[in-house]
């Protein structure tokens, strides 16, 4: 039986954090420091992870296999008098995609449930270094993956150490900190404690909240009332996906309206083995928030693969709106939860069409995808660059034309009789081709169309022009040969892969 113990960073720091080579790194971000926070008795710390632990890799503590899950956006506070640590904001642990299973040792017990997806995801699927025979995870919940940005709504008591610290930086929080009775509710992104520090998306998040809850204050009241139905210690967070009307850079799927969707709830608990309990959207939370749909399925490779295939077809038929895929939550009898992102096969090419240009062109042109392609907005935005990558030889035609012209003029001026004479003449004018009007700009333009940031010097090209061009009078044929020469010599096709 595989039973990797997951340790919360606060527990680690308070018990064995004085060990050398500890996996956790802490820093004190300057953006949260103020005159009032300096005298409140607590110091804010942001968590980081040393190489080998940031991806939930397994290590030994006192002979026991342990993993510190990377809780993205996790903030803690340190008592300046006692030196002890407390959680300030809890958030979701970083969850691997199926393409990252070889990097997350903590999630290797899930491989035997996910392996049925390998034929459908091919390049986006990896195998863990060690595959266990058994696992303690025996429940599987599939949640639709809304393509949005993470928001964390955190709650602490006003008179607690966490509340004292948050009150000391209320001027930084601005409207994103709300007092609700004896509690403080504050809103931030996945990496920032307060939305006031995320200037690029503050307005977008505000529109999402008001579209679903009318006001920040109304949502803060719902967060507080919902958390009163749960048991938790010190701090708790309600996690939302914020979905804009039209996707900003980094998002892929267009929904056509602003909304906020409840993704999960994270509570800090002294009685939980890892001090963290993850609660999926359920009947209780649905009384307070609109949440992602959660479906429990049989925890087996066959059932998971079948569910994936069914929903993929539903999406193609236009009856499944979340085109990114799923979050799969695996739970054990003791309440331990691990997440894995399972994305639809088309999402990778839709998200980054320039990289996956062959698959993206198939997605853009095949009638099979007619009901989803208009909502995958990056496809239309990248048509020119995608098609340039599909036919890079054509992109270099202006370069080839100029090189052909330069070669003709050079030969007319210096009249070399053979390649040796050509090379001797070239030494007297080493920059003739480089400085020929328009050549450098044509090369830069071609590389820009291909979204390639590489060095392409014509020094390797010019000596070869004699071999392929001398005695050739057909200009079109000459240009075609030079284009092929550029592609092969600069290894363009290999670098596009």
C-alpha positions, -999 to 999 in steps of 0.1 A, spaced: 0 0 0 14 34 -10 8 60 17 28 91 12 23 116 41 14 151 30 28 177 53 15 213 54 43 239 53 33 255 86 35 221 104 69 215 88 83 249 98 70 246 134 83 211 140 113 203 118 119 235 100 153 240 116 168 211 97 195 218 71 184 217 35 148 223 44 126 222 13 107 254 21 119 289 13 102 319 29 105 356 20 89 387 32 73 406 2 78 443 3 44 451 -13 26 442 20 49 461 44 36 493 61 42 513 92 12 496 110 23 461 99 58 467 113 45 472 148 16 446 149 38 418 162 37 395 131 57 392 100 41 382 67 59 354 48 53 340 13 62 304 7 85 291 -19 99 256 -26 134 243 -33 141 223 -64 127 188 -60 99 198 -37 80 225 -55 62 198 -76 52 177 -47 81 153 -49 86 128 -22 115 130 3 124 112 36 118 126 71 129 103 99 126 73 76 90 82 65 80 91 29 66 127 29 56 153 5 50 190 9 24 200 -16 30 233 -33 2 255 -21 2 282 -47 -5 316 -32 0 303 4 9 331 29 18 326 65 27 348 94 55 345 119 51 357 156 80 380 162 82 371 199 78 333 198 91 326 163 62 303 156 43 302 123 6 303 116 -14 300 84 -27 333 70 -43 323 37 -48 287 25 -52 279 -11 -53 250 -35 -22 228 -39 -7 231 -74 -22 203 -95 -4 186 -123 -17 181 -158 -15 146 -173 16 158 -191 33 164 -158 28 131 -140 65 123 -144 74 154 -123 49 151 -94 60 123 -71 31 130 -48 6 121 -75 22 89 -88 -4 68 -69 -30 82 -93 -14 69 -125 -32 36 -125 -65 54 -126 -54 78 -154 -36 55 -177 -67 49 -198 -64 85 -211 -30 79 -226 -43 69 -261 -64 101 -263 -38 126 -250 -6 110 -264 20 138 -263 2 154 -233 6 123 -211 36 112 -191 44 82 -168 57 86 -132 92 74 -125 78 49 -100 43 34 -105 28 19 -74 8 -13 -74 -18 0 -50 -32 33 -37 -53 46 -9 -74 68 -32 -107 51 -40 -131 79 -49 -131 100 -81 -150 132 -87 -150 149 -121 -155 187 -122 -159 207 -153 -128 229 -159 -140 265 -163 -114 285 -183 -110 315 -159 -87 331 -134 -84 319 -98 -98 341 -70 -93 333 -33 -118 347 -8 -102 342 27 -118 345 61 -102 350 95 -115 362 129 -108 398 137 -93 392 171 -70 363 159 -33 367 151 -44 365 114 -70 392 119 -46 415 137 -21 412 109 -48 417 81 -62 448 100 -26 463 101 -25 463 62 -61 473 55 -50 504 37 -32 482 11 -63 460 8 -87 488 0 -122 477 -11 -111 440 -12 -112 437 26 -147 435 42 -156 434 79 -185 410 84 -194 408 121 -165 392 140 -148 382 108 -126 397 81 -131 385 45 -106 395 19 -102 388 -18 -70 381 -38 -57 363 -68 -39 330 -69 -6 348 -62 -16 381 -45 -32 385 -10 -54 414 -22 -69 421 -56 -57 457 -52 -22 445 -60 -33 429 -93 -38 460 -114 -42 441 -147 -72 421 -136 -88 441 -107 -115 456 -129 -122 423 -146 -126 405 -112 -149 433 -100 -171 428 -130 -173 391 -125 -182 395 -88 -209 421 -95 -224 401 -123 -229 371 -100 -233 387 -65 -241 424 -71 -213 436 -48 -181 426 -30 -199 431 3 -227 408 -7 -202 381 -16 -182 386 16 -214 380 36 -221 348 17 -185 336 22 -188 342 60 -223 325 62 -212 295 42 -180 290 63 -202 290 94 -217 257 82 -182 241 83 -157 233 110 -123 251 106 -94 265 126 -76 298 122 -83 304 85 -104 292 55 -107 301 19 -134 298 -8 -119 294 -42 -136 308 -73 -130 308 -110 -135 343 -124 -146 342 -161 -146 374 -182 -169 381 -211 -141 378 -235 -108 359 -226 -78 380 -218 -43 368 -227 -37 335 -210 -73 323 -214 -87 305 -244 -125 299 -242 -151 326 -248 -182 324 -227 -198 357 -238 -207 370 -203 -190 377 -169 -196 353 -141 -181 338 -109 -180 300 -103 -172 283 -70 -144 258 -75 -137 244 -40 -132 254 -3 -100 250 17 -101 250 55 -72 248 79 -79 221 105 -58 210 135 -74 175 134 -66 167 97 -34 147 91 -21 174 67 -39 203 84 -58 209 52 -93 198 42 -105 203 6 -143 205 2 -158 202 -32 -189 221 -43 -220 203 -29 -256 209 -19 -246 231 10 -223 254 -10 -249 256 -38 -272 275 -14 -246 303 -14 -227 301 -47 -231 289 -83 -204 262 -85 -188 239 -110 -207 207 -116 -193 177 -96 -199 141 -107 -188 111 -88 -178 82 -111 -163 48 -105 -126 51 -95 -111 30 -123 -91 36 -155 -119 23 -177 -146 46 -162 -124 77 -163 -115 71 -199 -152 65 -208 -163 96 -191 -136 116 -209 -148 102 -243 -184 109 -236 -179 145 -226 -155 151 -255 -183 140 -278 -208 162 -259 -186 192 -265 -183 184 -302 -221 182 -303 -223 216 -287 -239 204 -254 -209 208 -231 -198 244 -226 -165 240 -207 -141 233 -235 -109 231 -214 -117 198 -198 -119 187 -162 -104 188 -127 -104 152 -113 -104 150 -75 -93 117 -60 -101 111 -24 -92 85 2 -112 72 31 -93 95 55 -103 126 35 -70 132 17 -76 148 -17 -54 151 -48 -63 170 -80 -52 163 -116 -61 185 -146 -75 165 -175 -77 186 -206 -94 179 -238 -70 170 -266 -78 200 -287 -73 225 -259 -35 225 -262 -36 236 -299 -64 260 -292 -45 276 -263 -12 279 -282 -19 277 -319 15 289 -330 33 261 -312 8 234 -322 2 249 -356 -6 216 -375 -32 205 -350 -45 241 -347 -51 243 -385 -70 210 -383 -91 224 -355 -98 256 -375 -107 239 -408 -122 204 -400 -161 205 -399 -159 181 -370 -150 211 -348 -176 235 -362 -196 239 -330 -166 247 -308 -140 266 -329 -156 300 -327 -154 299 -289 -116 290 -291 -107 326 -298 -69 322 -302 -75 302 -334 -88 332 -354 -62 356 -339 -33 335 -350 -44 324 -385 -16 343 -404 13 331 -381 -1 295 -380 -3 293 -418 31 308 -421 44 280 -399 26 254 -421 45 267 -451 77 283 -439 94 280 -473 69 306 -487 77 330 -458 114 331 -469 105 340 -506 113 378 -501 147 368 -487 154 344 -516 145 371 -542 169 396 -527 197 370 -524 191 361 -561 193 397 -571 225 403 -550 241 372 -565 235 384 -600 248 419 -594 278 405 -575 287 383 -605 282 410 -630 305 433 -611 333 409 -602 329 383 -630 342 352 -611 348 322 -634 346 295 -608 338 291 -571 374 298 -561 373 332 -579 338 338 -563 352 332 -528 383 354 -534 360 382 -547 338 377 -516 368 383 -493 373 417 -509 336 426 -502 327 405 -471 296 425 -463 282 428 -498 253 404 -492 247 414 -456 244 451 -466 224 445 -498 193 467 -494 165 449 -476 180 415 -469 184 419 -431 148 433 -428 135 405 -449 151 379 -427 137 396 -395 102 398 -411 103 361 -420 113 351 -385 87 374 -370 59 357 -391 71 324 -377 73 337 -341 109 325 -340 136 342 -319 167 327 -334 199 340 -351 200 334 -388 232 346 -404 237 346 -442 274 338 -437 267 301 -442 244 308 -471 265 330 -494 293 304 -502 266 279 -512 249 303 -537 275 296 -563 268 259 -562 231 261 -567 228 293 -588 257 295 -612 247 289 -648 210 289 -639 190 313 -660 155 305 -648 148 331 -621 119 312 -606 139 280 -602 167 299 -587 145 315 -561 129 281 -552 164 266 -547 175 295 -525 143 291 -504 151 255 -498 187 263 -490 176 288 -463 152 264 -447 177 235 -446 208 255 -436 190 273 -408 172 242 -398 138 260 -398 116 229 -399 134 212 -370 132 244 -349 95 247 -355 87 213 -340 
